Amino acid sequence: MDAFAELIEAVVDVHARELAERVGLIGADSAAPGHEVGGHGVLGREVGGRMSELFRKTV
């Protein structure tokens, strides 16, 4: 299970920007503060937090 969890995390890391774009959290050409760090396409904490809230399952 640990290896599977690491694989899922890696997939999300690689595709996080595309996922954020598809659910409307950022635009395709978004470069606003909080959306990426250093222009490398890394999502900022704000967008990451919003994604976590959106995809978190509630019981």
PQR file with spaces between the fields and no chain letter, atoms N, CA, C, O and H, PARSE charges and radii, in Angstrom:
ATOM       1  N    MET     1       0.815   -1.186    0.000 -0.4000 1.5000
ATOM       2  CA   MET     1       0.000    0.000    0.000 -0.0000 2.0000
ATOM       3  C    MET     1       0.866    1.261    0.000  0.5500 1.7000
ATOM       4  O    MET     1       0.512    2.261   -0.624 -0.5500 1.4000
ATOM       5  N    ASP     2       2.001    1.210    0.701 -0.4000 1.5000
ATOM       6  CA   ASP     2       2.879    2.382    0.740 -0.0000 2.0000
ATOM       7  C    ASP     2       3.387    2.725   -0.659  0.5500 1.7000
ATOM       8  O    ASP     2       3.427    3.896   -1.038 -0.5500 1.4000
ATOM       9  H    ASP     2       2.289    0.398    1.209  0.4000 1.0000
ATOM      10  N    ALA     3       3.773    1.714   -1.420 -0.4000 1.5000
ATOM      11  CA   ALA     3       4.274    1.950   -2.774 -0.0000 2.0000
ATOM      12  C    ALA     3       3.165    2.509   -3.659  0.5500 1.7000
ATOM      13  O    ALA     3       3.401    3.400   -4.475 -0.5500 1.4000
ATOM      14  H    ALA     3       3.741    0.763   -1.112  0.4000 1.0000
ATOM      15  N    PHE     4       1.961    1.982   -3.493 -0.4000 1.5000
ATOM      16  CA   PHE     4       0.833    2.478   -4.283 -0.0000 2.0000
ATOM      17  C    PHE     4       0.539    3.939   -3.937  0.5500 1.7000
ATOM      18  O    PHE     4       0.286    4.745   -4.832 -0.5500 1.4000
ATOM      19  H    PHE     4       1.769    1.258   -2.831  0.4000 1.0000
ATOM      20  N    ALA     5       0.569    4.285   -2.656 -0.4000 1.5000
ATOM      21  CA   ALA     5       0.334    5.665   -2.230 -0.0000 2.0000
ATOM      22  C    ALA     5       1.403    6.597   -2.808  0.5500 1.7000
ATOM      23  O    ALA     5       1.087    7.706   -3.240 -0.5500 1.4000
ATOM      24  H    ALA     5       0.775    3.630   -1.929  0.4000 1.0000
ATOM      25  N    GLU     6       2.654    6.159   -2.820 -0.4000 1.5000
ATOM      26  CA   GLU     6       3.732    6.970   -3.391 -0.0000 2.0000
ATOM      27  C    GLU     6       3.537    7.158   -4.888  0.5500 1.7000
ATOM      28  O    GLU     6       3.796    8.240   -5.417 -0.5500 1.4000
ATOM      29  H    GLU     6       2.910    5.258   -2.469  0.4000 1.0000
ATOM      30  N    LEU     7       3.087    6.125   -5.569 -0.4000 1.5000
ATOM      31  CA   LEU     7       2.825    6.224   -7.007 -0.0000 2.0000
ATOM      32  C    LEU     7       1.705    7.218   -7.289  0.5500 1.7000
ATOM      33  O    LEU     7       1.823    8.040   -8.198 -0.5500 1.4000
ATOM      34  H    LEU     7       2.877    5.247   -5.140  0.4000 1.0000
ATOM      35  N    ILE     8       0.634    7.154   -6.530 -0.4000 1.5000
ATOM      36  CA   ILE     8      -0.479    8.092   -6.705 -0.0000 2.0000
ATOM      37  C    ILE     8      -0.004    9.521   -6.462  0.5500 1.7000
ATOM      38  O    ILE     8      -0.348   10.427   -7.221 -0.5500 1.4000
ATOM      39  H    ILE     8       0.538    6.486   -5.792  0.4000 1.0000
ATOM      40  N    GLU     9       0.781    9.726   -5.412 -0.4000 1.5000
ATOM      41  CA   GLU     9       1.298   11.056   -5.107 -0.0000 2.0000
ATOM      42  C    GLU     9       2.158   11.586   -6.248  0.5500 1.7000
ATOM      43  O    GLU     9       2.066   12.763   -6.599 -0.5500 1.4000
ATOM      44  H    GLU     9       1.060    8.991   -4.795  0.4000 1.0000
ATOM      45  N    ALA    10       2.990   10.729   -6.826 -0.4000 1.5000
ATOM      46  CA   ALA    10       3.849   11.137   -7.933 -0.0000 2.0000
ATOM      47  C    ALA    10       3.022   11.525   -9.158  0.5500 1.7000
ATOM      48  O    ALA    10       3.332   12.506   -9.833 -0.5500 1.4000
ATOM      49  H    ALA    10       3.065    9.773   -6.540  0.4000 1.0000
ATOM      50  N    VAL    11       1.984   10.764   -9.440 -0.4000 1.5000
ATOM      51  CA   VAL    11       1.120   11.063  -10.585 -0.0000 2.0000
ATOM      52  C    VAL    11       0.439   12.419  -10.389  0.5500 1.7000
ATOM      53  O    VAL    11       0.367   13.223  -11.319 -0.5500 1.4000
ATOM      54  H    VAL    11       1.733    9.967   -8.891  0.4000 1.0000
ATOM      55  N    VAL    12      -0.054   12.666   -9.188 -0.4000 1.5000
ATOM      56  CA   VAL    12      -0.699   13.948   -8.909 -0.0000 2.0000
ATOM      57  C    VAL    12       0.310   15.084   -9.035  0.5500 1.7000
ATOM      58  O    VAL    12      -0.009   16.138   -9.584 -0.5500 1.4000
ATOM      59  H    VAL    12       0.004   12.014   -8.433  0.4000 1.0000
ATOM      60  N    ASP    13       1.525   14.876   -8.530 -0.4000 1.5000
ATOM      61  CA   ASP    13       2.551   15.912   -8.643 -0.0000 2.0000
ATOM      62  C    ASP    13       2.827   16.262  -10.100  0.5500 1.7000
ATOM      63  O    ASP    13       2.965   17.436  -10.447 -0.5500 1.4000
ATOM      64  H    ASP    13       1.784   14.020   -8.084  0.4000 1.0000
ATOM      65  N    VAL    14       2.905   15.256  -10.942 -0.4000 1.5000
ATOM      66  CA   VAL    14       3.215   15.476  -12.352 -0.0000 2.0000
ATOM      67  C    VAL    14       2.059   16.176  -13.079  0.5500 1.7000
ATOM      68  O    VAL    14       2.287   16.997  -13.967 -0.5500 1.4000
ATOM      69  H    VAL    14       2.793   14.303  -10.660  0.4000 1.0000
ATOM      70  N    HIS    15       0.839   15.851  -12.705 -0.4000 1.5000
ATOM      71  CA   HIS    15      -0.326   16.353  -13.434 -0.0000 2.0000
ATOM      72  C    HIS    15      -1.157   17.374  -12.664  0.5500 1.7000
ATOM      73  O    HIS    15      -2.268   17.693  -13.087 -0.5500 1.4000
ATOM      74  H    HIS    15       0.653   15.184  -11.984  0.4000 1.0000
ATOM      75  N    ALA    16      -0.654   17.893  -11.549 -0.4000 1.5000
ATOM      76  CA   ALA    16      -1.429   18.799  -10.700 -0.0000 2.0000
ATOM      77  C    ALA    16      -1.858   20.062  -11.433  0.5500 1.7000
ATOM      78  O    ALA    16      -2.999   20.502  -11.286 -0.5500 1.4000
ATOM      79  H    ALA    16       0.249   17.634  -11.205  0.4000 1.0000
ATOM      80  N    ARG    17      -0.964   20.650  -12.218 -0.4000 1.5000
ATOM      81  CA   ARG    17      -1.309   21.887  -12.929 -0.0000 2.0000
ATOM      82  C    ARG    17      -2.448   21.634  -13.920  0.5500 1.7000
ATOM      83  O    ARG    17      -3.391   22.422  -13.990 -0.5500 1.4000
ATOM      84  H    ARG    17      -0.038   20.293  -12.337  0.4000 1.0000
ATOM      85  N    GLU    18      -2.369   20.556  -14.675 -0.4000 1.5000
ATOM      86  CA   GLU    18      -3.431   20.237  -15.629 -0.0000 2.0000
ATOM      87  C    GLU    18      -4.754   19.997  -14.905  0.5500 1.7000
ATOM      88  O    GLU    18      -5.804   20.452  -15.359 -0.5500 1.4000
ATOM      89  H    GLU    18      -1.603   19.916  -14.618  0.4000 1.0000
ATOM      90  N    LEU    19      -4.705   19.289  -13.790 -0.4000 1.5000
ATOM      91  CA   LEU    19      -5.913   19.021  -13.021 -0.0000 2.0000
ATOM      92  C    LEU    19      -6.517   20.326  -12.504  0.5500 1.7000
ATOM      93  O    LEU    19      -7.729   20.523  -12.587 -0.5500 1.4000
ATOM      94  H    LEU    19      -3.853   18.919  -13.421  0.4000 1.0000
ATOM      95  N    ALA    20      -5.681   21.216  -11.972 -0.4000 1.5000
ATOM      96  CA   ALA    20      -6.162   22.509  -11.479 -0.0000 2.0000
ATOM      97  C    ALA    20      -6.799   23.321  -12.609  0.5500 1.7000
ATOM      98  O    ALA    20      -7.805   23.998  -12.398 -0.5500 1.4000
ATOM      99  H    ALA    20      -4.697   21.056  -11.905  0.4000 1.0000
ATOM     100  N    GLU    21      -6.224   23.253  -13.787 -0.4000 1.5000
ATOM     101  CA   GLU    21      -6.798   23.953  -14.941 -0.0000 2.0000
ATOM     102  C    GLU    21      -8.155   23.365  -15.308  0.5500 1.7000
ATOM     103  O    GLU    21      -9.111   24.101  -15.550 -0.5500 1.4000
ATOM     104  H    GLU    21      -5.407   22.702  -13.959  0.4000 1.0000
ATOM     105  N    ARG    22      -8.234   22.047  -15.349 -0.4000 1.5000
ATOM     106  CA   ARG    22      -9.468   21.377  -15.779 -0.0000 2.0000
ATOM     107  C    ARG    22     -10.639   21.615  -14.844  0.5500 1.7000
ATOM     108  O    ARG    22     -11.788   21.637  -15.285 -0.5500 1.4000
ATOM     109  H    ARG    22      -7.457   21.450  -15.153  0.4000 1.0000
ATOM     110  N    VAL    23     -10.364   21.796  -13.550 -0.4000 1.5000
ATOM     111  CA   VAL    23     -11.458   22.045  -12.603 -0.0000 2.0000
ATOM     112  C    VAL    23     -11.686   23.532  -12.390  0.5500 1.7000
ATOM     113  O    VAL    23     -12.513   23.921  -11.565 -0.5500 1.4000
ATOM     114  H    VAL    23      -9.431   21.779  -13.191  0.4000 1.0000
ATOM     115  N    GLY    24     -10.955   24.375  -13.131 -0.4000 1.5000
ATOM     116  CA   GLY    24     -11.198   25.801  -13.117 -0.0000 2.0000
ATOM     117  C    GLY    24     -10.555   26.585  -11.988  0.5500 1.7000
ATOM     118  O    GLY    24     -10.956   27.718  -11.722 -0.5500 1.4000
ATOM     119  H    GLY    24     -10.284   24.059  -13.801  0.4000 1.0000
ATOM     120  N    LEU    25      -9.570   26.009  -11.320 -0.4000 1.5000
ATOM     121  CA   LEU    25      -8.905   26.730  -10.244 -0.0000 2.0000
ATOM     122  C    LEU    25      -7.878   27.723  -10.766  0.5500 1.7000
ATOM     123  O    LEU    25      -7.612   28.736  -10.120 -0.5500 1.4000
ATOM     124  H    LEU    25      -9.244   25.089  -11.536  0.4000 1.0000
ATOM     125  N    ILE    26      -7.305   27.446  -11.919 -0.4000 1.5000
ATOM     126  CA   ILE    26      -6.360   28.355  -12.565 -0.0000 2.0000
ATOM     127  C    ILE    26      -6.622   28.335  -14.057  0.5500 1.7000
ATOM     128  O    ILE    26      -7.217   27.396  -14.584 -0.5500 1.4000
ATOM     129  H    ILE    26      -7.522   26.624  -12.444  0.4000 1.0000
ATOM     130  N    GLY    27      -6.169   29.383  -14.732 -0.4000 1.5000
ATOM     131  CA   GLY    27      -6.273   29.434  -16.181 -0.0000 2.0000
ATOM     132  C    GLY    27      -5.069   28.768  -16.811  0.5500 1.7000
ATOM     133  O    GLY    27      -4.047   28.576  -16.153 -0.5500 1.4000
ATOM     134  H    GLY    27      -5.685   30.146  -14.304  0.4000 1.0000
ATOM     135  N    ALA    28      -5.178   28.419  -18.067 -0.4000 1.5000
ATOM     136  CA   ALA    28      -4.093   27.736  -18.771 -0.0000 2.0000
ATOM     137  C    ALA    28      -2.827   28.583  -18.831  0.5500 1.7000
ATOM     138  O    ALA    28      -1.717   28.052  -18.847 -0.5500 1.4000
ATOM     139  H    ALA    28      -6.008   28.575  -18.602  0.4000 1.0000
ATOM     140  N    ASP    29      -3.001   29.896  -18.865 -0.4000 1.5000
ATOM     141  CA   ASP    29      -1.839   30.778  -18.951 -0.0000 2.0000
ATOM     142  C    ASP    29      -1.622   31.551  -17.652  0.5500 1.7000
ATOM     143  O    ASP    29      -0.963   32.590  -17.648 -0.5500 1.4000
ATOM     144  H    ASP    29      -3.903   30.327  -18.852  0.4000 1.0000
ATOM     145  N    SER    30      -2.170   31.050  -16.562 -0.4000 1.5000
ATOM     146  CA   SER    30      -2.109   31.741  -15.280 -0.0000 2.0000
ATOM     147  C    SER    30      -0.693   31.805  -14.737  0.5500 1.7000
ATOM     148  O    SER    30       0.009   30.796  -14.673 -0.5500 1.4000
ATOM     149  H    SER    30      -2.706   30.206  -16.565  0.4000 1.0000
ATOM     150  N    ALA    31      -0.285   32.999  -14.348 -0.4000 1.5000
ATOM     151  CA   ALA    31       1.023   33.189  -13.730 -0.0000 2.0000
ATOM     152  C    ALA    31       0.879   34.080  -12.500  0.5500 1.7000
ATOM     153  O    ALA    31       1.849   34.685  -12.044 -0.5500 1.4000
ATOM     154  H    ALA    31      -0.855   33.819  -14.399  0.4000 1.0000
ATOM     155  N    ALA    32      -0.332   34.155  -11.973 -0.4000 1.5000
ATOM     156  CA   ALA    32      -0.593   35.006  -10.816 -0.0000 2.0000
ATOM     157  C    ALA    32       0.078   34.438   -9.572  0.5500 1.7000
ATOM     158  O    ALA    32       0.248   33.224   -9.460 -0.5500 1.4000
ATOM     159  H    ALA    32      -1.120   33.663  -12.343  0.4000 1.0000
ATOM     160  N    PRO    33       0.461   35.305   -8.637 -0.5600 1.5000
ATOM     161  CA   PRO    33       1.059   34.831   -7.389  0.2800 2.0000
ATOM     162  C    PRO    33       0.151   33.803   -6.717  0.5500 1.7000
ATOM     163  O    PRO    33      -1.069   33.961   -6.682 -0.5500 1.4000
ATOM     164  N    GLY    34       0.762   32.758   -6.189 -0.4000 1.5000
ATOM     165  CA   GLY    34      -0.002   31.694   -5.560 -0.0000 2.0000
ATOM     166  C    GLY    34      -0.351   30.571   -6.506  0.5500 1.7000
ATOM     167  O    GLY    34      -0.743   29.485   -6.078 -0.5500 1.4000
ATOM     168  H    GLY    34       1.753   32.630   -6.217  0.4000 1.0000
ATOM     169  N    HIS    35      -0.210   30.832   -7.788 -0.4000 1.5000
ATOM     170  CA   HIS    35      -0.529   29.800   -8.768 -0.0000 2.0000
ATOM     171  C    HIS    35       0.712   29.023   -9.195  0.5500 1.7000
ATOM     172  O    HIS    35       0.620   27.849   -9.552 -0.5500 1.4000
ATOM     173  H    HIS    35       0.108   31.714   -8.135  0.4000 1.0000
ATOM     174  N    GLU    36       1.837   29.657   -9.159 -0.4000 1.5000
ATOM     175  CA   GLU    36       3.067   28.944   -9.474 -0.0000 2.0000
ATOM     176  C    GLU    36       4.224   29.634   -8.786  0.5500 1.7000
ATOM     177  O    GLU    36       4.133   30.804   -8.416 -0.5500 1.4000
ATOM     178  H    GLU    36       1.912   30.611   -8.868  0.4000 1.0000
ATOM     179  N    VAL    37       5.286   28.921   -8.620 -0.4000 1.5000
ATOM     180  CA   VAL    37       6.465   29.438   -7.930 -0.0000 2.0000
ATOM     181  C    VAL    37       7.620   29.461   -8.907  0.5500 1.7000
ATOM     182  O    VAL    37       7.964   28.430   -9.486 -0.5500 1.4000
ATOM     183  H    VAL    37       5.360   27.970   -8.920  0.4000 1.0000
ATOM     184  N    GLY    38       8.219   30.613   -9.098 -0.4000 1.5000
ATOM     185  CA   GLY    38       9.402   30.705   -9.941 -0.0000 2.0000
ATOM     186  C    GLY    38       9.156   30.443  -11.407  0.5500 1.7000
ATOM     187  O    GLY    38      10.105   30.206  -12.154 -0.5500 1.4000
ATOM     188  H    GLY    38       7.940   31.450   -8.628  0.4000 1.0000
ATOM     189  N    GLY    39       7.902   30.477  -11.844 -0.4000 1.5000
ATOM     190  CA   GLY    39       7.608   30.288  -13.254 -0.0000 2.0000
ATOM     191  C    GLY    39       7.828   28.876  -13.754  0.5500 1.7000
ATOM     192  O    GLY    39       7.895   28.657  -14.963 -0.5500 1.4000
ATOM     193  H    GLY    39       7.131   30.669  -11.237  0.4000 1.0000
ATOM     194  N    HIS    40       7.943   27.908  -12.851 -0.4000 1.5000
ATOM     195  CA   HIS    40       8.208   26.530  -13.254 -0.0000 2.0000
ATOM     196  C    HIS    40       6.958   25.666  -13.277  0.5500 1.7000
ATOM     197  O    HIS    40       7.048   24.456  -13.485 -0.5500 1.4000
ATOM     198  H    HIS    40       7.889   28.085  -11.868  0.4000 1.0000
ATOM     199  N    GLY    41       5.799   26.266  -13.068 -0.4000 1.5000
ATOM     200  CA   GLY    41       4.564   25.497  -13.115 -0.0000 2.0000
ATOM     201  C    GLY    41       4.241   24.787  -11.815  0.5500 1.7000
ATOM     202  O    GLY    41       3.309   23.984  -11.767 -0.5500 1.4000
ATOM     203  H    GLY    41       5.726   27.249  -12.899  0.4000 1.0000
ATOM     204  N    VAL    42       4.993   25.067  -10.760 -0.4000 1.5000
ATOM     205  CA   VAL    42       4.717   24.444   -9.467 -0.0000 2.0000
ATOM     206  C    VAL    42       3.571   25.201   -8.825  0.5500 1.7000
ATOM     207  O    VAL    42       3.613   26.426   -8.719 -0.5500 1.4000
ATOM     208  H    VAL    42       5.750   25.719  -10.800  0.4000 1.0000
ATOM     209  N    LEU    43       2.548   24.476   -8.397 -0.4000 1.5000
ATOM     210  CA   LEU    43       1.396   25.129   -7.790 -0.0000 2.0000
ATOM     211  C    LEU    43       1.748   25.676   -6.419  0.5500 1.7000
ATOM     212  O    LEU    43       2.505   25.062   -5.668 -0.5500 1.4000
ATOM     213  H    LEU    43       2.514   23.480   -8.483  0.4000 1.0000
ATOM     214  N    GLY    44       1.196   26.826   -6.103 -0.4000 1.5000
ATOM     215  CA   GLY    44       1.397   27.424   -4.796 -0.0000 2.0000
ATOM     216  C    GLY    44       0.480   26.813   -3.752  0.5500 1.7000
ATOM     217  O    GLY    44      -0.398   26.010   -4.068 -0.5500 1.4000
ATOM     218  H    GLY    44       0.581   27.325   -6.713  0.4000 1.0000
ATOM     219  N    ARG    45       0.695   27.203   -2.513 -0.4000 1.5000
ATOM     220  CA   ARG    45      -0.095   26.657   -1.400 -0.0000 2.0000
ATOM     221  C    ARG    45      -1.585   26.951   -1.536  0.5500 1.7000
ATOM     222  O    ARG    45      -2.424   26.110   -1.211 -0.5500 1.4000
ATOM     223  H    ARG    45       1.408   27.856   -2.256  0.4000 1.0000
ATOM     224  N    GLU    46      -1.907   28.146   -2.016 -0.4000 1.5000
ATOM     225  CA   GLU    46      -3.321   28.520   -2.136 -0.0000 2.0000
ATOM     226  C    GLU    46      -4.072   27.561   -3.059  0.5500 1.7000
ATOM     227  O    GLU    46      -5.129   27.042   -2.700 -0.5500 1.4000
ATOM     228  H    GLU    46      -1.226   28.829   -2.280  0.4000 1.0000
ATOM     229  N    VAL    47      -3.522   27.335   -4.239 -0.4000 1.5000
ATOM     230  CA   VAL    47      -4.177   26.441   -5.197 -0.0000 2.0000
ATOM     231  C    VAL    47      -4.150   25.006   -4.680  0.5500 1.7000
ATOM     232  O    VAL    47      -5.141   24.286   -4.805 -0.5500 1.4000
ATOM     233  H    VAL    47      -2.663   27.757   -4.531  0.4000 1.0000
ATOM     234  N    GLY    48      -3.035   24.587   -4.104 -0.4000 1.5000
ATOM     235  CA   GLY    48      -2.952   23.235   -3.544 -0.0000 2.0000
ATOM     236  C    GLY    48      -3.987   23.007   -2.459  0.5500 1.7000
ATOM     237  O    GLY    48      -4.611   21.947   -2.397 -0.5500 1.4000
ATOM     238  H    GLY    48      -2.230   25.172   -4.002  0.4000 1.0000
ATOM     239  N    GLY    49      -4.167   24.005   -1.604 -0.4000 1.5000
ATOM     240  CA   GLY    49      -5.172   23.901   -0.553 -0.0000 2.0000
ATOM     241  C    GLY    49      -6.582   23.830   -1.109  0.5500 1.7000
ATOM     242  O    GLY    49      -7.420   23.072   -0.619 -0.5500 1.4000
ATOM     243  H    GLY    49      -3.660   24.865   -1.654  0.4000 1.0000
ATOM     244  N    ARG    50      -6.834   24.626   -2.136 -0.4000 1.5000
ATOM     245  CA   ARG    50      -8.162   24.597   -2.763 -0.0000 2.0000
ATOM     246  C    ARG    50      -8.423   23.259   -3.442  0.5500 1.7000
ATOM     247  O    ARG    50      -9.547   22.757   -3.425 -0.5500 1.4000
ATOM     248  H    ARG    50      -6.153   25.241   -2.534  0.4000 1.0000
ATOM     249  N    MET    51      -7.378   22.680   -4.042 -0.4000 1.5000
ATOM     250  CA   MET    51      -7.538   21.352   -4.658 -0.0000 2.0000
ATOM     251  C    MET    51      -7.830   20.304   -3.590  0.5500 1.7000
ATOM     252  O    MET    51      -8.688   19.442   -3.781 -0.5500 1.4000
ATOM     253  H    MET    51      -6.465   23.088   -4.055  0.4000 1.0000
ATOM     254  N    SER    52      -7.123   20.374   -2.477 -0.4000 1.5000
ATOM     255  CA   SER    52      -7.353   19.420   -1.385 -0.0000 2.0000
ATOM     256  C    SER    52      -8.791   19.507   -0.891  0.5500 1.7000
ATOM     257  O    SER    52      -9.439   18.481   -0.678 -0.5500 1.4000
ATOM     258  H    SER    52      -6.425   21.074   -2.322  0.4000 1.0000
ATOM     259  N    GLU    53      -9.293   20.724   -0.709 -0.4000 1.5000
ATOM     260  CA   GLU    53     -10.676   20.901   -0.265 -0.0000 2.0000
ATOM     261  C    GLU    53     -11.658   20.334   -1.284  0.5500 1.7000
ATOM     262  O    GLU    53     -12.642   19.691   -0.917 -0.5500 1.4000
ATOM     263  H    GLU    53      -8.767   21.557   -0.882  0.4000 1.0000
ATOM     264  N    LEU    54     -11.389   20.571   -2.549 -0.4000 1.5000
ATOM     265  CA   LEU    54     -12.289   20.130   -3.608 -0.0000 2.0000
ATOM     266  C    LEU    54     -12.364   18.606   -3.700  0.5500 1.7000
ATOM     267  O    LEU    54     -13.444   18.043   -3.879 -0.5500 1.4000
ATOM     268  H    LEU    54     -10.589   21.093   -2.848  0.4000 1.0000
ATOM     269  N    PHE    55     -11.218   17.943   -3.576 -0.4000 1.5000
ATOM     270  CA   PHE    55     -11.164   16.497   -3.798 -0.0000 2.0000
ATOM     271  C    PHE    55     -11.240   15.658   -2.538  0.5500 1.7000
ATOM     272  O    PHE    55     -11.301   14.431   -2.618 -0.5500 1.4000
ATOM     273  H    PHE    55     -10.340   18.399   -3.430  0.4000 1.0000
ATOM     274  N    ARG    56     -11.236   16.297   -1.373 -0.4000 1.5000
ATOM     275  CA   ARG    56     -11.305   15.545   -0.120 -0.0000 2.0000
ATOM     276  C    ARG    56     -12.671   14.902    0.010  0.5500 1.7000
ATOM     277  O    ARG    56     -13.698   15.550   -0.194 -0.5500 1.4000
ATOM     278  H    ARG    56     -11.186   17.294   -1.308  0.4000 1.0000
ATOM     279  N    LYS    57     -12.676   13.636    0.346 -0.4000 1.5000
ATOM     280  CA   LYS    57     -13.928   12.922    0.558 -0.0000 2.0000
ATOM     281  C    LYS    57     -14.357   13.127    2.004  0.5500 1.7000
ATOM     282  O    LYS    57     -13.545   13.048    2.926 -0.5500 1.4000
ATOM     283  H    LYS    57     -11.842   13.109    0.511  0.4000 1.0000
ATOM     284  N    THR    58     -15.630   13.389    2.183 -0.4000 1.5000
ATOM     285  CA   THR    58     -16.165   13.498    3.528 -0.0000 2.0000
ATOM     286  C    THR    58     -16.994   12.266    3.819  0.5500 1.7000
ATOM     287  O    THR    58     -17.679   11.733    2.946 -0.5500 1.4000
ATOM     288  H    THR    58     -16.290   13.453    1.434  0.4000 1.0000
ATOM     289  N    VAL    59     -16.920   11.835    5.033 -0.4000 1.5000
ATOM     290  CA   VAL    59     -17.635   10.609    5.413 -0.0000 2.0000
ATOM     291  C    VAL    59     -18.941   10.958    6.052  0.5500 1.7000
ATOM     292  O    VAL    59     -19.694   10.067    6.444 -0.5500 1.4000
ATOM     293  H    VAL    59     -16.364   12.268    5.742  0.4000 1.0000
